[in-house]
Amino acid sequence: MRSAALSAWTSAQRNVVVASFQGWTLGAFDFFLLVFVLRDIAQEFGSEVSNVTVRSCSRRRCDRWGAFLFGRAADRWGKRPTLV
């Protein structure tokens, strides 16, 4: 039953799913690399690990707002003017 559902997808749909998964994987990889080096980053900048953690998490939360706002702007005015 599962293979029947997958075979109903077009090649473009499969490509979108694969590309989305790869993008998510790279984002997760970035996050986990940062988690593993938080102590080193805090030590390098003479800060507490908790301060670096809070700033890192707040940056990750702001990514969603930036993606939403710039995605809407790209839909309205186009990608090139939004990126410039």
Contacts in CASP RR format, 6 or more apart in sequence:
PFRMAT RR
TARGET T0000
AUTHOR 0000-0000-0000
METHOD contacts of the structure
MODEL  1
MRSAALSAWTSAQRNVVVASFQGWTLGAFDFFLLVFVLRDIAQEFGSEVS
NVTVRSCSRRRCDRWGAFLFGRAADRWGKRPTLV
6 14 0 8 1.000
9 17 0 8 1.000
31 60 0 8 1.000
34 41 0 8 1.000
34 56 0 8 1.000
38 49 0 8 1.000
38 52 0 8 1.000
38 53 0 8 1.000
38 56 0 8 1.000
39 49 0 8 1.000
41 52 0 8 1.000
42 48 0 8 1.000
42 49 0 8 1.000
42 51 0 8 1.000
42 52 0 8 1.000
45 52 0 8 1.000
70 82 0 8 1.000
71 82 0 8 1.000
73 82 0 8 1.000
74 82 0 8 1.000
74 83 0 8 1.000
END
